[in-house]
Amino acid sequence: ERYRFVSLKLKSIVDTEDKFLFPTSGMFLELSYETALRNLGSEAGFGKFGVTYETYLTLLPRHTLRPRVTFGFADATLPIAEQYTLGGFRSFLGLREDDSYGRQLFLVNLEYRFWFPFRIIFETYLKARYDLGTISLIPEELKINSFRHGVGAELALDTPLGEAAFGAGESFYLKPGSQHSSMSFGSVLFYFSVGTKL
């Protein structure tokens, strides 16, 4: 697709995390609303609303939980280039980067992090994560049985260049049946990233 659009975007961020990388307390909340208006010369008109909320809970020294919820909603006129994506190391384990596109997104990540009492050159952390989410083109497709699950783990280092992480993950579906439910697994994917978080 090729088009010109003129949009107005409003975004509000509340951030009380105690550290930029590997925080142990605080929360992060981002609210955003974007609208493209034909009256301003846009060739595509759409409305788009998103919410991201995460918090950090350190109940025991060196043990931190991070629940995160992401929700996005857009109307039916949203072009494909502006749609939400699902998949990747920081989004959904077991899926490739930007694996799926859609106008509605619901995603829950639950991460457990352990801070090693020793260093592997730099401060070292072990993470385990469970992801639950779905993405769709129309609201009617947001159904419980369409939700995908993802599990994985990673080893992360706090380097001068930012977080360096090595991880692996696998996604799966739960298929409820008339008599017995079953699970359908995807491929195990490996990830690597270096740099600060977005």
N, C-alpha and C positions, 0 to 999 in steps of 0.2 A: 504494500500500500504506500501511496505517496499523497500527502495532504499537508496543508498548513493549518495550524491551530493557534489561537490566542487564548490563554487561560489565566485565571486568577486562582492562586493557591494560598490558603491560610493554614498555618501550622503552629501548634503550641506544644512545647516540651517542658516537662517537669522532671528534673534529674536530681536525686539526693544520694546517689551512690557515693560511697566513701573513697573509691579509687576508680581510675579510668579503666584499667585492666584488672581482672580478677577481684572485683569488689566482694566484700563480705557482708555488707549491710546497705540499706537504702532501697530506693525504687526508681523506676524509669517509666514515664508515661508520655506517649506521643499521640496527639490528635491531629488529623489533617483533613482538609476538605478542598477539593479542586473542582472548578467548573470552567468549561470552555464555552465561549459565547459567540454565536454567529453574528450578533450585533457589533462585535468588535473586530470582525474580519476573519473569524475562524471558519474553516471549511468543515470542521467536525464539532458538534456540540455534545457535551456529556457532563455528567456529575459523578464525583468519586469521593468516597468517604472512607477513612481508615483509622483504626485504633490499635496501638501496641502498648501492652502493660507487662512489666516484669518486676519482680522483687527478689531480694536476696535475704536468706534466713540462715544464720550461722548459730545452730543450736549447741554444737560442741566445737571446741577448738580444732581447726583444720578441716572441719566438715561443713559444707555449705550447700544449701538447696536453692535452686533458681527456677521457680515456675514462671512461665511466660505465655501470654495469650495475645494472638493477633487476629484481628477481624477487618475485613475489607468488603465494601459494597459499592457497586457502580450500576448505572442504568444500562439499558440494552443498546444504547448508541455508542458505548465506549469502544474505540478502535483497538485492534489487536495489539498494536505497538504500545498502548497505554495500559494493558490489562495486568492484573496481578499474576505472579508466578509462584510456583510451589516446587521445591526441590533444591538440594545442595547441602553443603556442609553446615552452614549456619541456619538453614531453613528446615530441611526435612531429611534425616538420615535414611539411606537406602535408595534415594532418588538422585539422578544427575541434576546438575545446576539448571534451574529453570525448566524442569521436566514437563510441567503442565502450565497452561494458561487459563485464565477465566476472569469473570466479572465479579464473582463472589468468592471470598476466601475465609476459611475458618481454620485456625491452627493453634494447637496447645503443645508447648514443649515443657518437659519436666527434667531438669538437669541436677545431678548430684556431683559435687566436686570435692576431691580430697587433696589437700596441700601436703606434699611430701615433707617429712622432717629433714630431708637431705636434698642436696642440689645435684642435678645432672648438668653441670656447667652453670645453668641459671636456675632460678626458682622453678620448681616442677610441680605439675598438677595432673591428677588423673580424673577424667570425667566420664560419667555414664549418663545416657540420655534416652528418654522415651518421647516419641512424637506421635501426635494424633491430629489428623486434619483432612480437609477436603477442599477442592476448588471446583467451580462450576461456571458455566456460561449463563445459566438462568437460575433464579432462586429455587425453583421446584426441584432441582437436582441435588439440593443440600439435604440429603437423607442420611440417617444413621448407618444404613448398610453400605453407603458409598464412602464412609470414612476409611482412610488408610492408616496403618500403624507403622512406626519405625523405631528401631532400637539400635544402639551403637555405643561405642566408647572411643575415647581419644586421650592421647598424651600431649600435654601442652606445656610450653616453656615461656617464661616471661623474659624475652630478649630485648636488647636496646632497639631493635627494629619493630617491636610489638610482639604480639602473641605468635609463636610458631607452634603449629598443632599438626599432629598426625592421627588420623582416625579411620574407623571402619564402621559401616552400618548396613542394615538390611531392613527392607520394608516388607509388609505382609498385609493381606486382607483377611478378615473373618467372614466366612460364608455360612450364614445360618441356613440349615436345611430343615426339611420336614421332620426328620428323625435324628440326624446327627449333624452337628456343625463341623465345619472344616476350615483349614487355614491354607491360604495360597501365598507362597513366599516368592520374593523377587531375588535378584542377584545380590551378592555381597559386594559393596562398593568401598573403595579406599579413597581417602581424602588427605590433602596436604594444603596448608595455607600459612602464609607469613604476612604480618602486618597488623595494623590497628583495626579495630572493629568499626563498622559503619554505623 
